[in-house]
Amino acid sequence: MEETQIPITGLEELESHLKHIVDDPGTPLNAKLFDEVELQLTVPDSNIPPLIPRLLPNVTQILLTYDKDPAILASLSIKLLRPVQFTQALTLASEDALIQALRSPAPSANILGITVLEKASRAPSDTAILSIMKGVVQSFVLVWLSTPHVEVGEKATKALGDLLEVDCDKRSSAGIDTRMSGIQSAGTPPGQGLLWRRIFQDRDIYGLIFSLCSFKTVGTEENQLDERQKSLAQGRLLRILPRLAALDFHTVTHTQFPEIEGHYGLQDGEHGLLFFAMVDMVDKQDILMHLNLIDLFIEFLEKMSTTEITQATLDYLATLTKKVAGSDGALYPSLEAISVSPDTSPDLVELLVKLSRHQ
């Protein structure tokens, strides 16, 4: 027996209003009408699917040419997209439209674009499709690191972590312990690692991350950031690295492009995004960034302590810890305090003991 659909007040009026805006783009938005319909879109999303073909195509078309703050349009779009799968969303928004949303100066448009992309974290097959869309991925990385809007940066950081977790090829990350909740869930198909390769093995995208986060490129030219925004970009990169290191330690500690890393200051024998971020990236004279680095290095060790650590990984962790501590006198006292704290997990204490004994 089919559920009776509760009528939505104002739906026909909004549908007519959207068609009028498509025909006459100068028509001002009726915010009250949008709000009235949006407030009736309920959770769970049982009353949304019939509205998608009636409203979303016109909203999408309007967004492509709308030259004012699209917050009202974006908010309704996000509600309508809630039950939509990633592949279906791609039939409603082209790659060019997604790039336009991600590169928009309006945070509401950025959040709309990220909302579509994070849908790909529902299945490895979807992250594989996303990985093919280089322009979209590149624009996503750009807005993640360069947006001045905190809510956009936070949403992008979480979405990127979720996407890479689903895309992680568990066969190449077999050292991850089942204690890492959710990563080795029974019945979860392994990812293909294609999005990892798009980010870490694509010269343009890998180089973009270094360019946006390195103090060697402070400026006002295209894809350059001023000092304040540079610190925000560095903080976002540091925040995601503990999660990525626990998923695929090899990828974040090795490189396909030593010449890129050398350009941004890494010496011979120093490789990987993790090394760059933890050792070379942060200006230690910036007290807030310095404290942030210590906190996230400890979080990184805590995440790693929940994985099965090979001798090679332990060697790397010991070398990295000595390198970070060599330029940061506050790190060792912090690690010593954590090692004797009753609140510290046994796994982390065990790792800290191994690192302290490492020759």
C-alpha positions in Angstrom: 0.0 0.0 0.0 1.5 3.3 -1.1 2.0 6.1 1.5 -0.3 9.1 1.0 1.8 12.1 0.1 1.1 15.1 2.3 0.5 18.1 0.1 3.2 20.8 0.2 1.9 24.3 0.6 3.3 26.7 -2.0 4.8 24.0 -4.2 3.0 25.0 -7.4 3.8 28.7 -6.7 7.5 27.9 -6.2 7.5 25.8 -9.4 6.0 28.6 -11.3 8.4 31.1 -9.8 11.4 29.0 -10.8 10.2 28.8 -14.4 9.7 32.5 -14.4 13.3 33.1 -13.2 14.6 30.8 -15.9 12.7 32.8 -18.6 13.6 36.1 -17.0 16.9 35.8 -15.0 16.5 39.3 -13.6 13.5 38.3 -11.5 14.3 38.7 -7.8 14.0 35.5 -5.7 10.9 35.2 -3.5 12.8 34.1 -0.3 9.6 33.6 1.7 8.3 31.1 -0.9 11.5 29.2 -0.9 11.5 29.0 2.9 7.9 27.9 3.1 8.5 24.9 0.8 11.9 24.0 2.3 10.5 23.9 5.8 8.1 21.2 4.7 10.8 18.9 3.4 11.0 16.4 6.2 13.4 13.8 7.6 13.2 11.0 6.6 13.1 12.1 3.0 9.9 10.4 2.0 8.3 13.5 0.5 11.4 14.7 -1.4 11.8 12.3 -4.3 8.7 13.4 -6.2 9.9 17.0 -6.0 13.3 16.5 -7.5 12.3 16.4 -11.2 9.8 19.3 -10.5 12.3 21.7 -8.9 15.9 20.7 -9.1 16.5 21.0 -12.9 15.3 24.6 -12.9 17.2 25.4 -9.6 20.4 24.0 -11.2 19.9 26.0 -14.4 19.4 29.2 -12.4 22.5 28.6 -10.3 24.7 28.4 -13.4 24.0 32.1 -14.3 23.0 33.6 -10.9 25.3 36.5 -10.1 24.1 37.3 -6.6 24.6 35.3 -3.3 23.0 31.9 -4.1 22.4 30.9 -0.5 18.6 30.5 -0.9 19.0 28.4 -4.1 21.8 26.4 -2.6 19.9 25.6 0.6 16.9 24.2 -1.3 19.2 22.2 -3.6 21.0 20.6 -0.6 17.6 19.6 0.9 16.5 18.1 -2.5 19.8 16.3 -3.0 19.6 14.6 0.4 18.2 11.2 -0.9 20.0 11.4 -4.3 22.9 9.0 -5.0 26.1 10.3 -6.4 25.6 9.0 -9.9 22.1 10.4 -10.1 23.5 13.8 -8.9 25.9 13.8 -11.8 23.0 13.7 -14.2 21.7 16.8 -12.6 25.0 18.7 -12.3 27.7 18.5 -15.0 31.4 18.5 -14.1 31.6 22.1 -15.3 28.7 23.0 -12.9 30.5 21.3 -10.0 33.7 23.2 -10.8 31.8 26.4 -11.0 30.2 25.8 -7.6 33.5 24.8 -6.0 35.3 27.9 -7.3 32.5 30.3 -6.5 33.3 33.1 -4.0 30.0 32.3 -2.3 30.4 29.8 0.6 26.8 28.5 0.0 27.8 27.4 -3.5 31.0 25.8 -2.2 29.0 23.8 0.3 26.5 22.7 -2.3 29.4 21.4 -4.5 31.0 19.6 -1.6 27.6 18.1 -0.7 27.5 16.5 -4.1 31.0 15.2 -3.9 30.7 13.7 -0.4 27.9 11.5 -1.8 30.7 9.6 -3.5 31.8 8.3 -0.1 28.9 6.0 0.0 30.6 3.4 -2.2 34.0 2.6 -3.6 32.5 2.6 -7.1 31.4 6.2 -6.7 34.9 7.3 -5.5 36.3 5.6 -8.6 34.0 7.7 -10.8 35.0 10.9 -8.9 38.7 10.1 -9.4 38.3 10.3 -13.2 37.0 13.9 -12.9 40.4 15.6 -12.5 39.1 19.2 -12.9 36.5 18.5 -10.1 39.1 17.0 -7.8 41.5 19.8 -8.4 38.9 22.4 -7.7 37.9 20.5 -4.5 41.5 20.5 -3.2 41.7 24.2 -4.1 38.6 25.2 -2.2 39.5 22.9 0.7 42.8 24.7 1.3 42.1 28.2 0.1 38.6 29.1 1.3 38.6 31.8 4.0 35.3 30.4 5.2 35.7 28.1 8.2 32.5 26.1 7.7 33.5 25.3 4.1 37.0 24.3 5.1 35.7 22.0 7.9 33.1 20.4 5.6 35.8 19.8 2.9 38.2 18.3 5.4 35.7 15.8 6.6 34.4 15.0 3.1 38.0 14.4 1.8 38.8 12.1 4.7 35.6 10.1 4.2 36.2 9.8 0.5 39.7 8.6 0.9 38.7 6.1 3.6 36.1 4.5 1.3 38.5 4.6 -1.6 41.4 3.0 0.5 42.6 -0.3 -1.1 42.5 -2.5 2.0 44.7 -5.0 0.3 47.5 -2.5 0.3 46.7 -1.3 3.8 46.5 -4.8 5.3 48.5 -3.7 8.3 45.6 -1.7 9.7 44.2 -3.4 12.8 40.5 -4.2 13.0 40.5 -1.9 16.0 40.3 1.0 13.5 36.5 1.1 13.6 34.7 1.1 10.3 37.7 0.6 8.1 37.5 -3.2 8.0 33.8 -3.7 8.5 32.6 -7.0 7.4 31.0 -6.9 3.9 32.5 -3.6 3.0 34.1 -3.9 -0.4 37.7 -2.6 -0.7 38.3 0.6 -2.5 40.4 0.7 -5.7 42.7 3.5 -4.5 42.0 5.5 -7.6 41.2 8.8 -5.7 44.4 8.3 -3.7 46.3 8.1 -6.9 44.5 11.1 -8.4 45.7 13.2 -5.5 49.1 11.7 -4.7 50.2 10.6 -8.2 48.9 13.5 -10.3 51.6 16.1 -10.7 49.2 19.1 -10.9 47.2 18.2 -7.8 50.1 17.1 -5.6 52.0 20.2 -6.6 48.9 22.4 -5.8 48.9 21.0 -2.2 52.5 22.0 -1.7 52.0 25.4 -3.3 49.0 26.3 -1.2 50.6 25.1 2.1 54.2 26.2 1.7 55.4 29.6 2.9 57.6 29.8 -0.2 54.4 30.9 -2.2 52.9 33.6 0.0 51.4 36.2 -2.3 48.4 37.5 -4.1 48.7 35.9 -7.5 46.4 33.1 -8.7 46.4 30.1 -6.4 48.6 31.9 -3.9 47.5 32.7 -0.3 48.4 35.5 2.1 49.9 34.6 5.5 46.6 34.3 7.4 45.1 32.1 4.8 48.3 30.1 4.5 48.0 29.2 8.2 44.4 28.0 7.6 45.5 25.8 4.7 48.3 24.4 6.8 45.9 23.7 9.7 43.6 21.8 7.4 46.3 19.7 6.0 47.7 18.8 9.4 44.2 18.0 10.6 43.6 15.3 7.9 47.0 13.7 7.9 46.7 11.6 11.1 43.6 9.9 9.5 45.3 9.4 6.2 48.5 8.0 7.7 46.5 5.4 9.6 44.7 4.4 6.3 47.7 4.3 4.0 51.0 5.1 5.7 53.1 4.3 2.6 51.3 6.8 0.4 51.7 9.8 2.7 55.4 9.0 3.4 56.6 8.4 -0.2 56.5 10.4 -3.3 56.2 10.1 -7.1 57.6 13.7 -7.5 60.8 14.3 -5.5 61.5 17.3 -7.7 58.2 19.0 -6.5 59.1 18.3 -2.9 62.7 19.5 -3.4 61.3 22.7 -4.8 59.5 23.3 -1.5 62.5 22.6 0.7 62.7 18.8 1.3 66.3 17.5 1.2 67.6 14.3 -0.3 66.2 11.4 1.7 63.2 13.4 2.9 60.0 12.4 1.2 56.3 12.5 1.5 53.5 14.9 2.4 53.6 13.8 6.0 57.3 14.7 6.4 56.7 18.1 4.7 53.8 18.9 6.9 55.3 17.8 10.2 58.9 19.0 9.7 59.2 21.8 7.1 55.8 23.5 6.7 55.0 25.3 9.9 56.6 28.5 11.0 57.5 27.7 14.7 57.5 31.4 15.5 53.7 31.3 15.0 52.7 30.2 18.5 49.2 29.0 17.6 50.4 27.0 14.6 53.3 25.6 16.7 50.8 24.4 19.4 48.5 23.0 16.7 51.5 21.1 15.2 52.3 19.5 18.5 48.7 18.5 19.2 48.3 17.0 15.7 51.6 15.2 15.9 50.4 13.5 19.1 47.1 12.7 17.4 49.0 11.2 14.5 51.0 8.9 16.9 47.7 8.0 18.6 46.1 7.0 15.3 49.2 5.1 14.3 49.2 3.2 17.6 45.9 1.6 16.6 47.5 0.0 13.5 49.8 -3.0 13.2 53.2 -1.3 13.0 56.0 -3.0 11.0 59.7 -2.5 11.8 60.0 -0.3 8.8 57.1 1.9 10.0 58.6 2.0 13.5 61.9 3.1 12.1 60.2 5.9 10.1 58.2 7.0 13.1 61.3 7.2 15.3 63.2 9.2 12.7 60.3 11.5 12.2 59.8 12.0 15.9 63.5 12.9 16.4 63.3 15.2 13.4 60.3 17.1 14.7 61.7 17.2 18.2 65.0 18.5 16.9 63.4 21.7 15.8 60.8 21.8 18.5 61.9 21.6 22.1 58.3 21.4 23.4 57.6 18.0 21.8 59.5 15.6 24.0 58.1 17.0 27.3 54.6 16.7 25.8 55.2 13.1 24.9 56.7 12.3 28.3 53.7 13.8 30.0 51.3 11.8 27.8 53.2 8.5 28.4 52.5 8.7 32.2 49.0 10.1 32.0 46.3 7.7 33.2 44.0 9.0 30.4 46.4 7.8 27.7 45.4 4.7 25.8 47.5 1.6 26.3 48.2 1.4 22.6 49.7 4.9 22.6 51.7 4.2 25.7 53.1 1.1 24.1 54.1 3.0 21.0 55.8 5.8 22.9 57.8 3.2 24.9 58.9 1.6 21.7 59.9 5.0 20.2 61.8 5.9 23.4 63.8 2.6 23.2 64.4 2.8 19.5 68.1 3.0 18.5 
